[in-house]
Amino acid sequence: MDGANHSVVSEFVFLGLSNSWEIQLVLFVFSSMLYVASMMGNSLIILTLTVASDPHLHTPMYFLLANLSFIDLGGSSVASPKLIYDLFRKCKVISFGGCIAQIFFIHVVGGVEMVLLIAMAFDRYVAICKPLHYLTIMSPRMCIFFLVSAWMIGLIHSVIQLAFVVNLPFCGLNVLDSFYCDLPQLIRLACTDTYQLELMVTANSGLISVGSFFILIISYIVIIVTVQKHPSAGLSKALSTLSAHITVVVFFFGPLIFFYTWPSLSTQLDKFLAIFDALFTPFLDPVIYTFRNQEMKVAMRRVCRQLVSYRKIS
């Protein structure tokens, strides 16, 4: 098919989550609350770690946590606002450019978060297994290296993904049984044979997700074994921190593995996992990282009191 026919489809139609008014109302309340909570929670973590006077909160682990919260702000804003806006719209549409933009930002956020989680695992490994060399290895230069690498890998990964679809011919079907754009659903609408392309997407996103997930899990198992071999007074705190990291890793990679390794398994399962990834994960990350962290809870309460006092004065 020639290039002139590649842009026949100018917009895509979402089927959304449900046609029932009652279910849409529940979803509206539910998703709005989760979105606002995730934005407030992650913003509070960033603010707390930015203005914190406690030197314990100016360590590499909290530097990486602040950047993870920043990415979660972006991740929760890629698809959630349109999901909420579209719930009561009869015709849920997105332009071709808007669809491509969603795919771009979804994969940038995903790539950056993946590298940040690996960096946080490395940080915990050094802190627990090589404590005497921690400040030397996890220097400010190393932290900046991890951050720059995360953004570069995220951008490169996203550009590679877009290169797969931007020139695909879309010349008829334009209905997506979802509430946002992503590669597996979009590729199936192309009016050409996409078997090899689907394999490439699986290799690029699916295998990277699975590989990174198993590397992280094996790393945390090594750390746990090391902690148990050298028990100390800080054993319970170390295990508590590790359990938070492992929980976040499972919540982040679980949906990704299903999306890109078994993209045609079940539409309803895909939608459930998409909601979990778009709404629950950005909301749960700040909860998980602060629930058992006494230093963070104290610092966040202090910031909240300062904000309330400032508002009363103004």
C-alpha positions in Angstrom: 0.0 0.0 0.0 1.4 3.4 -0.9 2.2 6.2 1.6 -0.8 8.3 0.5 -3.2 5.8 2.1 -1.4 5.6 5.4 -3.3 8.5 7.1 -6.9 7.6 6.1 -7.8 7.0 9.8 -7.6 10.4 11.5 -9.0 9.4 14.9 -9.7 6.3 17.0 -12.8 5.4 19.0 -12.5 3.9 22.5 -15.2 1.4 23.6 -14.3 2.3 27.2 -15.0 0.2 30.3 -18.8 -0.1 30.4 -22.0 1.2 28.8 -23.9 1.0 32.1 -24.6 4.4 33.6 -24.5 3.0 37.2 -21.1 1.3 36.6 -19.8 4.5 34.9 -20.8 6.5 38.0 -19.0 4.1 40.3 -15.9 4.2 38.1 -16.0 8.0 37.9 -16.0 8.3 41.7 -13.5 5.5 42.2 -11.0 6.7 39.5 -11.3 10.3 40.4 -10.5 9.6 44.1 -7.5 7.4 43.2 -6.2 9.9 40.7 -6.4 12.8 43.1 -4.9 10.6 45.9 -2.0 9.5 43.8 -1.3 13.1 42.7 -1.4 14.4 46.3 0.6 11.4 47.7 3.4 11.6 45.2 3.5 15.4 45.3 3.8 15.3 49.1 6.7 12.8 48.9 8.5 15.1 46.4 7.9 18.2 48.5 8.9 16.4 51.7 12.2 15.1 50.3 12.9 18.5 48.7 12.4 20.7 51.9 13.4 18.0 54.5 15.9 19.2 57.1 16.5 15.6 58.3 19.9 14.5 56.9 18.6 10.9 56.8 16.3 11.9 54.0 19.1 13.3 51.9 20.5 9.9 50.9 20.6 8.2 47.5 17.6 6.0 48.4 15.4 9.0 49.0 16.8 10.8 45.9 15.7 7.8 43.8 12.3 7.7 45.6 11.6 11.3 44.9 12.3 10.7 41.2 10.1 7.6 41.2 7.3 9.8 42.7 7.8 12.3 39.9 7.5 9.6 37.3 4.4 8.3 39.0 2.9 11.8 38.7 3.5 11.6 35.0 2.3 8.0 34.7 -1.0 8.7 36.4 -1.6 11.6 34.1 -1.0 9.9 30.8 -4.3 8.0 30.6 -6.3 8.7 33.8 -7.6 12.2 33.1 -9.0 11.1 29.7 -10.5 8.0 31.2 -12.3 10.1 33.8 -13.3 12.7 31.1 -14.6 10.0 28.7 -16.7 8.1 31.3 -19.9 10.0 30.6 -19.2 10.8 26.9 -21.2 8.8 24.4 -18.5 9.1 21.7 -15.0 8.5 23.2 -12.5 9.5 20.5 -8.9 10.4 20.3 -7.0 11.9 17.4 -4.3 9.9 15.6 -1.7 12.4 17.0 -3.1 12.1 20.5 -3.0 8.3 20.3 0.7 8.4 19.2 1.4 10.9 22.0 -0.2 8.5 24.6 1.9 5.6 23.4 5.1 7.8 23.5 4.5 9.0 27.1 3.4 5.6 28.3 6.6 4.0 27.2 8.8 6.9 28.3 7.3 6.6 31.8 7.6 2.8 31.8 11.2 2.8 30.6 12.3 5.4 33.2 10.5 3.7 36.0 12.0 0.3 35.1 15.5 1.7 35.3 14.8 3.6 38.5 13.5 0.4 40.1 16.7 -1.4 39.1 18.7 1.6 40.5 16.8 1.3 43.8 17.6 -2.4 43.9 21.3 -1.7 43.4 21.1 1.0 46.1 19.7 -1.5 48.6 22.2 -4.2 47.6 25.1 -1.8 48.2 23.6 -0.5 51.5 23.1 -4.0 52.9 25.9 -6.0 51.3 28.6 -3.4 51.2 27.7 -0.8 53.9 31.2 0.5 54.4 31.5 1.4 50.8 27.9 2.7 50.4 28.7 6.5 50.2 31.6 5.9 47.9 29.7 3.7 45.5 26.3 5.6 45.7 27.9 9.0 45.2 26.0 12.0 43.9 27.7 11.3 40.5 26.3 7.8 40.5 22.8 9.0 41.4 22.9 11.5 38.5 24.2 8.7 36.2 21.2 6.5 37.1 18.8 9.4 36.6 20.2 10.4 33.2 20.4 6.8 32.1 16.8 6.2 33.1 15.5 9.1 31.0 17.8 8.2 28.0 16.7 4.6 28.1 13.0 5.6 28.5 13.2 8.0 25.5 15.1 5.6 23.3 12.7 2.7 24.1 9.7 4.9 23.4 11.1 6.1 20.0 11.8 2.5 19.0 8.2 1.6 19.9 6.8 4.5 17.8 9.0 3.6 14.9 7.0 0.3 14.7 3.6 2.0 14.3 3.9 5.6 13.0 4.0 4.5 9.4 1.6 1.6 9.6 -1.4 1.9 7.2 -4.7 2.5 9.0 -7.4 2.5 6.4 -10.6 1.3 7.9 -11.1 -0.1 11.4 -10.6 2.5 14.1 -12.3 1.1 17.2 -10.1 0.2 20.2 -11.7 -2.0 22.9 -9.9 0.0 25.7 -9.8 3.4 27.3 -6.3 4.4 26.1 -3.9 3.8 23.2 -1.1 1.2 23.4 0.8 -0.8 20.9 -0.9 -4.3 21.0 -4.4 -3.0 20.4 -3.3 -0.4 17.8 -1.2 -2.8 15.7 -4.2 -5.1 15.3 -6.1 -2.3 13.5 -3.5 -1.9 10.8 -4.7 -3.1 7.3 -1.6 -5.1 6.7 0.0 -8.3 8.0 1.3 -7.4 11.5 2.5 -10.8 12.7 6.2 -10.0 12.5 5.6 -6.6 14.0 3.7 -8.1 17.0 6.7 -10.4 17.5 9.0 -7.4 17.5 6.8 -5.5 20.1 6.8 -8.7 22.3 10.6 -8.9 22.0 11.1 -5.2 22.8 8.6 -4.7 25.6 7.6 -8.2 26.7 11.1 -9.7 27.0 12.6 -6.6 28.5 9.8 -6.5 31.2 10.2 -10.2 32.0 14.0 -10.0 32.0 14.1 -7.0 34.2 11.5 -8.5 36.6 13.5 -11.7 37.1 16.8 -9.8 37.5 15.2 -7.6 40.2 13.6 -10.6 42.0 16.9 -12.5 42.0 18.7 -9.4 43.3 16.3 -9.1 46.2 16.6 -12.8 47.0 20.4 -12.4 47.1 20.0 -9.3 49.4 17.5 -11.2 51.7 19.9 -14.2 52.0 22.8 -11.8 52.8 20.7 -10.1 55.5 19.7 -13.4 57.1 23.3 -14.6 57.1 24.5 -11.5 59.0 21.7 -10.7 61.5 21.9 -7.4 63.2 19.8 -4.9 65.1 18.7 -3.4 61.8 17.4 -6.7 60.4 13.7 -5.9 60.8 14.1 -2.4 59.2 16.1 -3.9 56.3 13.5 -6.6 55.7 10.7 -4.0 55.9 12.4 -1.8 53.3 13.0 -4.7 51.0 9.4 -5.9 51.3 8.2 -2.4 50.2 10.6 -2.5 47.2 9.6 -6.0 46.2 5.9 -5.2 46.4 6.3 -2.2 44.1 8.3 -4.3 41.7 5.5 -6.9 41.5 2.8 -4.3 41.1 4.7 -2.5 38.3 5.9 -5.5 36.3 2.8 -7.7 36.7 0.5 -5.8 34.4 3.4 -5.1 31.9 4.2 -8.8 31.5 0.6 -9.7 30.7 0.2 -6.7 28.3 3.2 -7.5 26.2 3.8 -11.2 26.6 0.2 -12.4 26.3 -1.5 -9.4 24.6 -4.5 -11.4 23.3 -5.2 -13.4 26.5 -8.4 -11.7 27.5 -9.9 -8.2 26.8 -11.5 -8.0 30.2 -8.3 -9.0 32.0 -6.4 -6.4 29.9 -8.9 -3.7 31.0 -8.6 -4.7 34.6 -4.8 -4.7 34.5 -4.8 -1.4 32.6 -6.9 0.2 35.4 -4.6 -1.3 38.0 -1.5 0.1 36.1 -3.0 3.5 35.4 -4.7 4.2 38.8 -3.7 1.8 41.5 0.1 1.6 41.0 0.8 5.4 41.1 -1.5 5.5 44.2 0.0 2.5 46.0 3.7 3.4 45.4 3.7 6.4 47.9 1.5 4.3 50.4 3.9 1.3 50.2 7.1 3.3 50.6 5.8 5.4 53.5 3.6 2.9 55.4 6.4 1.3 57.4 9.0 4.2 57.1 8.9 6.1 60.3 11.3 8.8 59.1 9.1 9.5 56.0 5.9 9.6 58.1 7.4 12.0 60.6 8.8 14.3 57.8 5.5 14.2 55.9 3.5 15.2 59.0 5.9 18.1 59.6 5.4 19.3 56.0 1.6 19.0 56.3 1.6 21.0 59.5 3.8 23.7 57.8 1.4 23.9 54.8 -1.6 24.2 57.1 0.2 26.9 59.2 1.2 28.8 56.0 -2.4 28.7 54.7 -3.7 30.1 58.0 -1.2 32.9 58.0 -1.9 33.8 54.4 
